[in-house]
Amino acid sequence: MRTDLQLPDEGSELREHARVAQRAVVEAETLPGRPVSAVACPGAGKTRVIVDRHLERALPARKGRAIASFTKVAGRELRRRCREAGKPELAAFPHFIGTIDTFIWLHLVRPYLRVPAQGGRSWRRLESWRDHPGASDRGLNLEDFTFAATNNGMRVGAAMLMESSRYKLGGRSPYNPQLWAAQKIGELFEEGYVTGDLVRDLALLLLADPERSEVMMSVLTARFSELVVDEAQDCSAEDRRILQELAARGLPLMLVGDPDQAIYGFRNTESASDAPVLLDVAQPLRLRHNWRSNQTICDLAATLRTSERQPDIATGPHRDERVPILLTALPSSGTGHVRAFCDEADQIGIPQEERLVIAHRRSSLPKDLTGAAKPPTSHIGRLAWAVGVLNAGAPPTKQREEAGAVIRASILDVWCGKDDLPEAARLERHKVTAQGLARSQALVLRDLPPLDQMMGEWREQAKEVFRRHSPSQDLVVPKSNPRWARRQANTDDKPAFRVGGHSRPQADTPVQVGRVTSIHQVKGEEADAVLVVIPKPTPDNRCEELISSWLDRERPATQELLEDRNVLYVAATRARRLLAFALCVDHLPRVEAFLEQRGVPFRVVN
């Protein structure tokens, strides 16, 4: 009899259990009227599960599968994995892989719309009202308002300025801006412009029309054998109504998500603990094995959850690493907390590109690395802000995109004349290519003077630079001055960086990090090392309530506080090996005592 047989180690058994749970999701059968739900913890491999289901689970002849998520990143990842598996056709017709916004627009709305009321143009979907110059006025944008629904359910009625945007009023009454917003959204809608909220309203309106909904559903069910919705916890109330309608009318559904990661309160999502989040599925499939993080991070993350679930089971290659949680003080200015984090990452061999610095709001991120989080309201202030952001070491992607749009709009103003059309429409009208505009942007940024000059001098040099770099060989003479060309006595004698809202440029050695961004922008992503910046207390007491809710293990009393806890949970679960928190000095001892009581290893560094 052999005596050299080895028993399987604990890690092998855990991985086998994890794969069995994953196979249950891959092989689950979806039927009309009976949605299948899978609740997946962070790092559970749900993208792999969705891909495996798409690669392996056969469909009827000439039918496809629709896979919808809430981010373009998820769609790109799914398409990439199809190509790597040697099946690029699974990312093409008759299949669909993309955002839920795009799915609703392409398959439930656009084919069934009549011509817009004004202008006879086709309908145009915008990612945000910020993409339309005409949707802004005196520092406010339509995105700063909520809108009441009209009789037909379209949210183009009375406007209400959101509380988070009241600072933009500068002491003004909100009355006139709200009148402007209500009038403007009505005008843009009649011209055929829509954003995500209006697309959903249109979908529900069309589904309520018996004739058009019957045609819609016959087309949908003829093309798609099932619809898989990733990150289903982020469905808004309107999304859930749409999905419930589709399920009731015969489209098989699979919903994958994690209620503890519901972080899009601005989408009017319901509380993550409420039953309707995953469409009332009584017994969801569960994925509890975490292939991403070590067990220390899993244990810490469990303390942040608002549900009563036990810590996830670390299963991946970093499972047994015992790197303690890092705590460091948040300085009043500068990047000392980031440097402490990088020193720790250096000691355990984590490279720069695997270091992520995140916060709930961009304003809590170190300005020295990102530039100012929000632009000023003046045209010249916005330009200086944009230049500072694009020259910063590691600005968040969304912030960088907004800054680039400011530069490109000024280029088009100078060379094509001022108008209030979205960038794509301006390019089409003036026969300018996106590549030509991007080249002009790069040359303008290269030649602009440094922001430490006085604004009056900086503006004059900037005007000359913008008039030097045409976006098209067919445009040889500038047509107008930019919107920021006029002198302004109240800013001309100030440094340009200050007019743009930035801090003074630093001469120190730059901090070596990979990305610096908001937590919402890294949903679904991961990194070896993550620093979470928890801001200092504010007058609204929101930060103090968040810390108390976490450390006292209390159920959040408000929807806003629930979401804040979920955001912190999402932040912590991005980390594979090293998780760090930068907190104000007053909060540090409380967090230390809490982690010690819970048996979570930690270190404090200054």
C-alpha positions in Angstrom: 0.0 0.0 0.0 1.3 3.5 -0.9 2.1 5.7 2.0 3.4 8.8 0.1 0.0 10.1 -0.9 -0.5 13.8 0.1 -3.8 15.2 1.2 -5.0 18.2 -0.8 -4.0 21.5 0.9 -6.7 23.9 2.1 -6.0 26.3 -0.7 -6.7 23.6 -3.3 -10.0 22.6 -1.6 -11.1 26.3 -1.5 -10.4 26.7 -5.2 -12.3 23.6 -6.0 -15.3 24.8 -4.0 -15.1 28.2 -5.7 -15.1 26.6 -9.2 -18.1 24.5 -8.3 -20.0 27.6 -7.3 -18.9 29.4 -10.5 -20.0 26.4 -12.7 -23.5 26.6 -11.2 -23.8 30.1 -12.5 -22.3 29.2 -15.9 -24.7 26.3 -16.3 -27.9 27.9 -14.8 -30.9 27.8 -17.1 -32.8 31.0 -17.8 -36.4 30.8 -18.7 -39.0 33.4 -19.7 -40.6 35.0 -16.6 -38.1 33.4 -14.2 -35.0 35.6 -13.8 -31.8 34.0 -12.4 -29.9 36.0 -9.9 -26.2 35.5 -8.8 -24.9 37.5 -5.8 -21.1 37.7 -6.2 -18.6 39.1 -3.7 -15.7 41.3 -4.9 -13.1 39.3 -6.7 -15.4 36.3 -7.1 -14.5 36.1 -10.8 -18.0 37.1 -12.1 -16.5 38.5 -15.3 -14.9 35.1 -15.9 -18.2 33.4 -15.1 -20.1 35.6 -17.6 -17.4 35.0 -20.2 -17.4 31.3 -19.6 -21.2 31.2 -19.9 -21.0 33.1 -23.2 -18.2 30.9 -24.6 -19.6 27.5 -23.5 -23.4 27.7 -23.1 -24.9 27.0 -26.5 -27.7 29.1 -27.9 -30.4 28.2 -30.5 -29.3 28.7 -34.1 -29.1 32.3 -35.3 -29.8 33.6 -31.8 -27.5 35.8 -29.7 -26.9 36.7 -26.1 -27.0 40.3 -24.8 -24.6 41.2 -22.0 -25.1 44.6 -20.5 -23.1 46.4 -17.7 -22.9 49.9 -16.4 -19.3 50.7 -17.6 -17.6 50.7 -20.9 -14.6 49.1 -19.2 -16.6 45.9 -18.5 -17.7 45.7 -22.1 -14.1 46.1 -23.4 -12.9 43.4 -21.0 -15.6 41.0 -22.2 -14.8 41.6 -25.9 -11.1 41.2 -25.2 -11.6 37.8 -23.5 -13.8 36.6 -26.4 -10.9 37.5 -28.8 -8.3 35.8 -26.6 -10.5 32.7 -26.5 -10.4 32.6 -30.3 -14.1 33.4 -30.6 -14.3 37.1 -31.7 -17.6 36.3 -33.4 -19.2 36.1 -29.9 -18.6 39.9 -29.6 -20.4 40.6 -32.9 -24.0 40.3 -34.3 -26.3 38.7 -33.3 -24.7 39.2 -29.9 -24.6 42.4 -27.9 -21.9 43.4 -25.4 -22.0 47.0 -24.1 -23.5 49.3 -21.5 -27.1 49.1 -20.3 -27.6 52.6 -21.6 -26.6 51.6 -25.1 -28.7 48.4 -25.0 -31.8 50.4 -24.0 -31.1 53.0 -26.6 -30.3 50.7 -29.5 -32.9 48.0 -28.9 -35.8 49.6 -27.0 -35.8 53.2 -28.0 -34.1 54.5 -31.2 -35.7 52.2 -33.8 -39.2 53.2 -32.5 -38.9 57.0 -32.2 -40.5 59.4 -34.5 -38.6 62.5 -35.9 -37.9 65.1 -33.2 -40.4 68.0 -33.0 -37.9 70.7 -34.0 -35.5 70.8 -36.9 -36.2 67.4 -38.5 -32.9 66.0 -37.3 -32.2 62.6 -36.0 -32.2 61.9 -32.3 -28.8 62.2 -30.5 -27.9 60.5 -27.3 -25.4 62.3 -25.1 -23.4 60.7 -22.3 -24.1 63.8 -20.2 -25.6 67.2 -20.7 -22.0 68.5 -20.1 -21.3 67.3 -23.6 -23.6 70.0 -25.0 -22.4 73.6 -24.7 -25.9 75.0 -24.8 -26.8 73.1 -21.6 -24.6 75.4 -19.5 -25.2 78.9 -18.2 -23.2 81.0 -15.7 -21.4 78.0 -14.2 -24.5 75.7 -14.0 -25.3 72.8 -16.2 -28.5 70.8 -16.7 -26.7 68.0 -14.8 -26.9 70.2 -11.7 -30.7 69.9 -11.7 -33.4 67.3 -11.2 -36.5 67.5 -13.3 -40.2 66.7 -12.6 -42.0 64.3 -14.9 -44.6 65.6 -17.2 -47.9 63.9 -17.9 -46.4 61.3 -20.2 -43.6 60.4 -17.7 -40.8 62.3 -19.4 -38.6 64.2 -17.0 -38.5 67.5 -18.8 -40.8 69.4 -16.3 -40.0 71.8 -13.5 -36.4 72.0 -12.5 -34.9 71.8 -9.0 -31.3 72.7 -8.3 -29.5 69.8 -6.5 -28.2 70.6 -3.0 -24.7 69.5 -4.0 -24.6 72.2 -6.7 -25.9 75.2 -4.7 -22.4 76.5 -4.1 -22.3 77.3 -7.9 -24.9 80.0 -7.3 -22.4 82.4 -5.8 -25.1 83.9 -3.5 -27.7 84.1 -6.3 -31.3 82.9 -5.8 -31.9 79.5 -7.5 -35.2 80.8 -8.9 -34.0 82.1 -12.3 -31.5 79.3 -12.9 -34.3 76.8 -12.3 -36.6 78.5 -14.8 -33.7 78.5 -17.3 -33.0 74.8 -16.8 -36.7 73.8 -17.2 -36.9 75.8 -20.5 -33.5 74.6 -21.8 -34.1 70.9 -21.2 -37.5 71.2 -23.0 -35.8 72.9 -26.0 -33.0 70.4 -26.3 -35.4 67.5 -26.0 -37.5 68.9 -28.8 -34.4 69.2 -30.9 -33.7 65.5 -30.4 -31.1 65.5 -27.6 -31.4 62.9 -24.8 -29.3 61.6 -21.9 -29.6 58.5 -19.8 -32.7 59.5 -17.8 -34.7 60.5 -20.8 -33.7 57.4 -22.7 -35.1 55.3 -19.9 -38.3 57.5 -19.8 -38.7 56.9 -23.5 -38.2 53.2 -23.1 -41.0 53.0 -20.5 -43.2 55.2 -22.7 -42.7 52.9 -25.7 -43.2 49.7 -23.6 -46.6 51.1 -22.5 -47.6 51.5 -26.1 -49.3 48.1 -27.0 -48.6 48.3 -30.7 -44.9 49.4 -30.6 -44.1 47.3 -27.6 -45.4 44.2 -29.4 -43.1 44.9 -32.3 -40.2 45.6 -29.9 -40.5 42.4 -28.0 -40.9 40.3 -31.1 -37.6 41.7 -32.5 -35.8 41.3 -29.1 -36.9 37.7 -28.5 -36.1 36.7 -32.1 -32.6 38.0 -31.8 -31.6 37.3 -28.1 -31.9 34.1 -26.3 -31.2 35.9 -23.0 -30.1 39.1 -21.4 -27.3 39.1 -18.8 -27.1 42.2 -16.6 -23.8 42.7 -14.8 -23.6 44.9 -11.7 -27.4 44.6 -11.3 -27.3 46.3 -7.9 -26.7 49.6 -9.7 -30.0 49.4 -11.6 -32.1 52.6 -11.0 -35.8 52.3 -10.3 -36.4 52.9 -14.0 -33.9 50.2 -15.0 -35.7 47.7 -12.8 -39.1 48.6 -14.2 -37.7 48.1 -17.7 -36.2 44.8 -16.8 -39.3 43.6 -15.1 -41.3 44.5 -18.2 -38.8 42.6 -20.5 -38.9 39.5 -18.2 -42.7 39.6 -18.0 -42.9 39.8 -21.8 -40.8 36.7 -22.4 -37.1 37.7 -22.5 -35.0 35.4 -20.2 -32.8 37.3 -17.7 -29.7 36.6 -15.6 -28.7 39.3 -13.1 -25.3 39.3 -11.5 -24.4 41.8 -8.7 -23.5 42.5 -5.1 -26.0 44.6 -3.0 -23.1 45.9 -0.8 -21.6 47.5 -3.9 -24.6 49.7 -4.7 -22.9 53.1 -5.0 -24.9 55.1 -7.5 -27.4 56.9 -5.4 -27.7 59.6 -8.0 -29.3 56.9 -10.3 -32.1 56.7 -7.7 -31.2 53.2 -6.7 -33.0 51.7 -3.8 -31.4 50.6 -0.6 -29.1 47.7 -1.2 -30.9 45.7 1.5 -34.3 46.1 -0.2 -35.7 42.9 -1.9 -36.3 44.5 -5.4 -32.7 45.2 -6.1 -32.2 41.8 -7.8 -35.8 41.6 -8.9 -37.3 39.6 -6.0 -35.4 36.4 -6.8 -35.9 34.4 -3.7 -32.9 32.1 -3.7 -30.0 33.6 -5.6 -26.9 31.7 -6.5 -23.9 32.9 -4.4 -20.2 33.4 -5.2 -18.3 33.9 -1.8 -14.7 33.0 -2.8 -12.5 36.0 -3.4 -9.8 35.3 -5.9 -8.4 38.9 -5.7 -7.5 39.9 -2.1 -5.6 38.4 0.8 -7.6 37.3 3.9 -6.6 40.4 5.9 -8.2 42.6 3.3 -11.3 40.3 3.2 -11.6 40.6 7.0 -11.3 44.4 6.9 -13.8 44.7 4.1 -16.4 42.7 6.0 -16.4 45.3 8.7 -17.4 47.9 6.1 -20.4 46.0 4.7 -23.9 47.1 5.6 -25.2 43.6 5.3 -24.6 40.8 7.8 -22.6 38.6 5.5 -19.5 36.9 6.9 -16.0 37.7 5.6 -15.4 36.4 2.1 -13.0 33.5 1.7 -9.6 34.5 0.2 -8.9 31.9 -2.5 -6.4 33.5 -4.9 -2.6 33.6 -5.1 -2.3 36.3 -2.3 -4.6 34.3 0.0 -2.0 33.7 2.7 -0.1 37.0 2.6 -0.2 38.7 6.0 0.4 42.3 4.9 -1.2 44.5 7.7 -3.6 47.3 6.9 -1.7 50.6 6.7 -3.0 53.6 8.6 -1.5 57.1 8.0 -2.4 60.6 9.0 -4.0 62.9 6.4 -1.9 66.1 6.2 -3.5 69.5 5.8 -1.7 69.9 2.5 0.9 68.2 0.3 1.4 64.5 -0.4 2.9 63.1 2.8 0.3 60.4 3.1 0.9 59.3 -0.5 4.6 59.1 0.1 4.1 57.0 3.2 1.9 54.6 1.1 4.5 54.4 -1.6 7.3 53.7 0.8 5.3 50.7 2.1 4.6 49.5 -1.4 8.3 49.8 -2.2 9.1 47.5 0.8 7.0 44.7 -0.5 7.9 45.1 -4.1 4.8 46.6 -5.6 5.6 48.5 -8.8 4.4 52.1 -9.5 1.7 51.1 -12.0 0.0 48.9 -9.4 -0.5 51.7 -6.9 -3.9 53.3 -6.8 -4.9 56.4 -4.8 -8.7 56.9 -4.5 -11.3 59.0 -2.6 -15.1 59.3 -2.6 -14.8 62.8 -4.1 -12.2 64.1 -6.3 -11.9 67.2 -4.1 -10.3 64.9 -1.4 -7.5 63.8 -3.7 -4.1 65.6 -3.4 -4.2 68.6 -5.8 -0.5 68.3 -6.3 -1.2 65.1 -8.3 -4.5 65.8 -9.9 -5.0 69.6 -10.2 -8.1 71.2 -8.8 -11.1 68.9 -8.8 -13.6 71.4 -10.2 -13.3 74.3 -12.7 -14.0 77.9 -11.9 -17.1 79.5 -13.6 -15.3 82.1 -15.7 -14.1 81.2 -19.2 -10.4 82.2 -18.5 -10.6 80.3 -15.2 -11.8 77.2 -16.9 -9.0 77.4 -19.5 -6.3 77.8 -16.8 -7.9 74.9 -14.8 -7.9 72.7 -17.9 -4.2 73.4 -18.6 -3.3 72.7 -15.0 -5.2 69.4 -15.0 -3.6 68.2 -18.2 -0.2 69.1 -16.9 -0.7 67.4 -13.5 1.0 64.1 -12.7 -2.0 61.8 -12.4 -5.4 63.5 -13.0 -8.5 61.2 -12.9 -9.6 60.1 -16.3 -13.0 61.9 -16.1 -11.3 65.1 -15.0 -8.7 64.8 -17.8 -11.5 64.2 -20.4 -13.4 67.3 -19.2 -10.2 69.4 -19.3 -9.4 68.2 -22.8 -12.9 69.2 -23.9 -12.3 72.8 -22.7 -9.1 73.1 -24.8 -10.8 71.6 -27.9 -13.8 73.9 -27.5 -11.5 76.9 -27.5 -9.6 75.7 -30.6 -12.9 75.3 -32.5 -14.1 78.8 -31.2 -10.9 80.4 -32.7 -10.8 78.5 -36.0 -14.5 77.8 -36.7 -16.4 80.5 -34.9 -18.4 80.3 -31.7 -21.6 78.1 -31.5 -23.4 76.0 -28.9 -23.3 72.6 -30.6 -21.7 69.5 -29.1 -18.2 68.8 -30.2 -19.1 66.0 -32.6 -21.7 68.2 -34.3 -19.2 71.0 -34.7 -16.6 68.7 -36.3 -19.3 67.5 -38.7 -20.4 71.0 -39.6 -16.9 72.4 -40.2 -15.5 69.2 -41.8 -12.8 68.9 -39.1 -11.5 65.4 -38.2 -11.2 64.2 -34.6 -7.5 63.4 -35.3 -6.9 66.9 -36.6 -8.4 68.4 -33.5 -6.4 66.1 -31.2 -3.2 67.1 -33.0 -4.0 70.8 -32.5 -4.8 70.2 -28.8 -1.4 68.5 -28.3 0.5 71.4 -30.0 -1.4 74.0 -28.1 -0.6 72.3 -24.8 3.0 72.0 -25.8 3.3 75.8 -26.5 1.3 77.4 -23.8 3.3 79.3 -21.2 3.6 78.0 -17.6 0.8 78.8 -15.2 3.1 80.7 -12.7 2.9 83.8 -14.9 0.5 86.6 -14.2 -2.9 85.9 -15.8 -2.8 89.1 -18.0 0.5 88.1 -19.5 -0.5 84.5 -19.8 -3.7 85.3 -21.6 -2.0 87.3 -24.3 0.5 84.5 -25.0 -2.3 81.9 -24.9 -4.3 83.8 -27.6 -1.3 83.7 -29.9 -0.7 80.0 -29.3 -4.4 79.1 -30.1 -4.2 81.2 -33.3 -1.0 79.3 -34.4 -2.4 75.7 -34.5 -5.2 75.0 -36.9 -7.2 71.8 -36.5 -7.5 71.4 -40.3 -5.3 72.3 -43.3 -8.4 73.8 -44.9 -8.7 76.4 -42.1 -5.9 78.9 -42.6 -7.3 82.1 -41.0 -8.7 82.2 -37.5 -12.4 83.3 -37.4 -12.8 84.8 -33.9 -11.3 85.4 -30.6 -11.8 82.8 -27.8 -14.5 83.4 -25.2 -11.7 84.1 -22.6 -9.9 86.8 -24.7 -11.2 89.9 -22.9 -9.1 91.4 -20.1 -10.4 91.2 -16.5 -9.0 93.6 -14.0 -9.9 91.3 -11.1 -7.8 88.4 -12.3 -5.0 89.8 -14.6 -2.7 90.6 -11.7 -3.0 87.1 -10.2 -0.9 84.0 -11.1 -2.7 81.9 -13.8 -2.6 78.8 -11.6 -4.5 80.5 -8.9 -7.2 81.8 -11.4 -7.5 78.1 -12.5 -8.1 77.0 -8.9 -4.8 75.1 -8.6 -2.1 75.1 -5.9 1.3 76.5 -6.6 3.3 74.0 -8.8 5.6 71.9 -6.7 9.3 71.5 -7.3 9.6 68.3 -5.2 10.2 64.9 -6.7 6.9 63.6 -8.0 5.2 60.8 -6.1 5.4 57.5 -7.9 1.8 56.2 -8.2 -0.1 54.6 -11.0 -3.5 56.3 -10.8 -5.3 58.9 -8.7 -9.0 59.0 -9.1 -12.4 58.8 -7.5 -13.8 55.5 -6.2 -16.6 55.5 -8.6 -14.2 55.5 -11.5 -12.5 52.2 -10.4 -15.6 50.2 -9.9 -14.7 46.7 -11.2 -11.0 47.4 -11.2 -8.2 46.2 -8.9 -4.6 46.9 -8.0 -1.9 45.4 -5.8 -1.8 48.4 -3.5 -4.7 50.8 -2.8 -4.7 54.0 -0.7 -8.2 55.2 0.4 -8.3 58.9 1.4 -11.0 59.5 4.0 -11.6 63.3 4.1 -11.4 65.4 7.2 -14.6 66.4 9.0 -16.8 68.8 7.2 -19.5 71.2 8.5 -22.3 68.8 7.4 -20.9 66.2 9.7 -21.1 63.5 7.0 -17.6 62.2 7.4 -18.0 61.9 11.2 -21.3 60.0 10.7 -19.5 57.6 8.2 -16.7 56.8 10.6 -19.1 56.3 13.5 -21.4 54.1 11.4 -18.4 51.9 10.5 -16.7 51.7 13.9 -20.0 51.3 15.9 -21.2 48.7 13.5 -24.5 50.5 13.2 -27.0 50.2 10.3 -26.8 53.5 8.4 -29.8 55.6 9.3 -30.1 57.4 5.9 -29.8 56.4 2.3 -26.9 58.8 1.8 -25.0 57.2 4.8 -25.7 53.7 3.4 -24.2 54.7 0.1 -21.1 56.3 1.8 -20.5 53.0 3.6 -20.9 51.1 0.3 -18.4 53.4 -1.4 -15.8 52.8 1.3 -16.4 49.0 0.9 -15.9 49.2 -2.8 -12.7 51.2 -2.3 -11.3 48.6 0.2 -12.1 45.7 -2.1 -10.0 47.0 -5.0 -6.8 45.9 -3.2 -5.0 42.6 -3.8 -2.1 42.9 -1.4 -1.8 46.2 0.4 -4.7 48.3 1.7 -4.0 51.7 3.3 -6.2 54.4 4.8 -5.3 58.1 5.1 -7.4 59.6 7.9 -7.5 62.8 10.0 -5.5 62.6 13.2 -8.6 62.6 15.4 -10.0 59.5 13.7 -6.8 57.4 13.8 -6.9 56.2 17.4 -10.6 55.2 17.0 -9.8 53.1 13.9 -6.7 51.6 15.6 -8.8 50.5 18.6 -11.5 49.1 16.3 -9.1 47.0 14.2 -7.3 45.7 17.3 -10.7 44.6 18.8 -11.6 42.9 15.5 -8.3 41.1 15.3 -7.4 42.7 11.9 -3.6 43.3 11.6 -2.5 46.9 11.0 0.4 49.3 11.1 0.5 53.1 11.7 3.0 55.2 9.8 3.6 58.9 9.8 
